[in-house]
């Protein structure tokens, strides 16, 4: 795919990276920055001062993609002596279509190909060919060991890539691939090296950390190992899936001082009918039992969640069940989203039959309820001090 020749030869290679999406993307951007710094590139905080602009993208919701397209659109369709790259989930999702929709883009690099980002930039600098890297493969583990972290006190550490859950609404298995666990020894080395740099707070990352296993080491064993590394003052993790989160995790949390007493446990809906259509693998009753176990074992443990409103065929009765669940569980925080169909997912074949104004109303109502609960809990804590 030929693009117009740009005068790249004498550029000093200043790179600006903007990150969209979750903590996994934040860590991926750190990885890319570390790799590019090792190749002599310089990082800048202003895209106007950059020779290379990389957008690390998210495809979990349509709104996230729309923001990226809007940002790319600001560059127009004409060469401006800058290399423009789209990396991350949108790159994997749309591949060559990105070049057609946005001719200004020079590089499209999926999540599994970020280990080659310096190679792709070199190709873009030297040639007039658009560069595409969107394979599904396991990353080379050495990309996690550049030693670059945005926060000098905190480090995100990826323990697994991809996902095998195939929730009907979720694009992650299609853009990040099937579940792949990193070797526990290499995870421990990365944490130890980070602590050696002065980092004292660690967050372990995975689409479903509870499913981690490597050579007989499951997630609870990994937590024990990481928490035992001298110098760590704080340890947390994201994200747990209700269908395979076990009581043993709660006991480890309760018994280990450095592990923060906070759990992010996405429920997504308070309706069993909707949960089944989402392919979540648990019932509302099972979820509430798990919450009771967590709060019974982890003293004063914080609990947050994710909820989707407006999933296909979600009725007012289904939504009322979600409201009821939120009133009963009383989350400390909830991240509430309006459903949008995602390409390749099973739910994309469903009729998106909940009206936009209905989604908006349900979102606003649920958000208002959660804000009231969060505020009342904070006030109670303040009085208790």
Secondary structure as the mmCIF struct_conf table of DSSP 4:
data_model
#
loop_
_struct_conf.conf_type_id
_struct_conf.id
_struct_conf.beg_label_comp_id
_struct_conf.beg_label_asym_id
_struct_conf.beg_label_seq_id
_struct_conf.end_label_comp_id
_struct_conf.end_label_asym_id
_struct_conf.end_label_seq_id
STRN STRN1 UNK A 2 UNK A 2
TURN_TY1_P TURN_TY1_P1 UNK A 9 UNK A 10
STRN STRN2 UNK A 14 UNK A 19
BEND BEND1 UNK A 21 UNK A 22
HELX_RH_AL_P HELX_RH_AL_P1 UNK A 23 UNK A 38
TURN_TY1_P TURN_TY1_P2 UNK A 39 UNK A 40
STRN STRN3 UNK A 42 UNK A 43
BEND BEND2 UNK A 45 UNK A 45
HELX_RH_3T_P HELX_RH_3T_P1 UNK A 47 UNK A 49
BEND BEND3 UNK A 51 UNK A 51
STRN STRN4 UNK A 52 UNK A 57
BEND BEND4 UNK A 60 UNK A 61
HELX_RH_AL_P HELX_RH_AL_P2 UNK A 62 UNK A 73
TURN_TY1_P TURN_TY1_P3 UNK A 74 UNK A 77
BEND BEND5 UNK A 78 UNK A 78
BEND BEND6 UNK A 81 UNK A 81
STRN STRN5 UNK A 83 UNK A 88
HELX_RH_AL_P HELX_RH_AL_P3 UNK A 89 UNK A 94
TURN_TY1_P TURN_TY1_P4 UNK A 95 UNK A 96
HELX_RH_AL_P HELX_RH_AL_P4 UNK A 97 UNK A 101
TURN_TY1_P TURN_TY1_P5 UNK A 103 UNK A 104
STRN STRN6 UNK A 107 UNK A 109
HELX_RH_3T_P HELX_RH_3T_P2 UNK A 111 UNK A 116
HELX_RH_AL_P HELX_RH_AL_P5 UNK A 117 UNK A 126
BEND BEND7 UNK A 128 UNK A 128
STRN STRN7 UNK A 129 UNK A 129
STRN STRN8 UNK A 131 UNK A 133
HELX_LH_PP_P HELX_LH_PP_P1 UNK A 138 UNK A 140
HELX_RH_3T_P HELX_RH_3T_P3 UNK A 141 UNK A 145
BEND BEND8 UNK A 146 UNK A 146
BEND BEND9 UNK A 150 UNK A 153
STRN STRN9 UNK A 154 UNK A 158
STRN STRN10 UNK A 160 UNK A 161
BEND BEND10 UNK A 162 UNK A 162
BEND BEND11 UNK A 164 UNK A 164
TURN_TY1_P TURN_TY1_P6 UNK A 168 UNK A 169
HELX_RH_AL_P HELX_RH_AL_P6 UNK A 172 UNK A 175
TURN_TY1_P TURN_TY1_P7 UNK A 176 UNK A 176
BEND BEND12 UNK A 178 UNK A 178
STRN STRN11 UNK A 180 UNK A 181
HELX_LH_PP_P HELX_LH_PP_P2 UNK A 182 UNK A 183
HELX_RH_AL_P HELX_RH_AL_P7 UNK A 184 UNK A 196
TURN_TY1_P TURN_TY1_P8 UNK A 197 UNK A 198
STRN STRN12 UNK A 201 UNK A 205
TURN_TY1_P TURN_TY1_P9 UNK A 207 UNK A 208
HELX_RH_3T_P HELX_RH_3T_P4 UNK A 209 UNK A 211
STRN STRN13 UNK A 213 UNK A 214
TURN_TY1_P TURN_TY1_P10 UNK A 215 UNK A 216
STRN STRN14 UNK A 217 UNK A 218
HELX_RH_AL_P HELX_RH_AL_P8 UNK A 219 UNK A 227
TURN_TY1_P TURN_TY1_P11 UNK A 228 UNK A 228
BEND BEND13 UNK A 229 UNK A 229
TURN_TY1_P TURN_TY1_P12 UNK A 230 UNK A 231
STRN STRN15 UNK A 234 UNK A 238
STRN STRN16 UNK A 240 UNK A 240
HELX_RH_3T_P HELX_RH_3T_P5 UNK A 242 UNK A 244
HELX_RH_AL_P HELX_RH_AL_P9 UNK A 247 UNK A 255
TURN_TY1_P TURN_TY1_P13 UNK A 257 UNK A 258
STRN STRN17 UNK A 259 UNK A 259
BEND BEND14 UNK A 261 UNK A 261
STRN STRN18 UNK A 262 UNK A 264
STRN STRN19 UNK A 265 UNK A 265
STRN STRN20 UNK A 268 UNK A 268
BEND BEND15 UNK A 270 UNK A 270
HELX_RH_AL_P HELX_RH_AL_P10 UNK A 272 UNK A 278
TURN_TY1_P TURN_TY1_P14 UNK A 279 UNK A 279
BEND BEND16 UNK A 281 UNK A 281
HELX_RH_AL_P HELX_RH_AL_P11 UNK A 284 UNK A 297
BEND BEND17 UNK A 298 UNK A 298
TURN_TY1_P TURN_TY1_P15 UNK A 299 UNK A 300
STRN STRN21 UNK A 302 UNK A 309
TURN_TY1_P TURN_TY1_P16 UNK A 312 UNK A 313
HELX_RH_AL_P HELX_RH_AL_P12 UNK A 316 UNK A 329
BEND BEND18 UNK A 332 UNK A 332
STRN STRN22 UNK A 333 UNK A 338
TURN_TY1_P TURN_TY1_P17 UNK A 343 UNK A 344
BEND BEND19 UNK A 345 UNK A 345
HELX_RH_3T_P HELX_RH_3T_P6 UNK A 346 UNK A 349
BEND BEND20 UNK A 350 UNK A 350
BEND BEND21 UNK A 354 UNK A 354
HELX_RH_AL_P HELX_RH_AL_P13 UNK A 356 UNK A 384
#
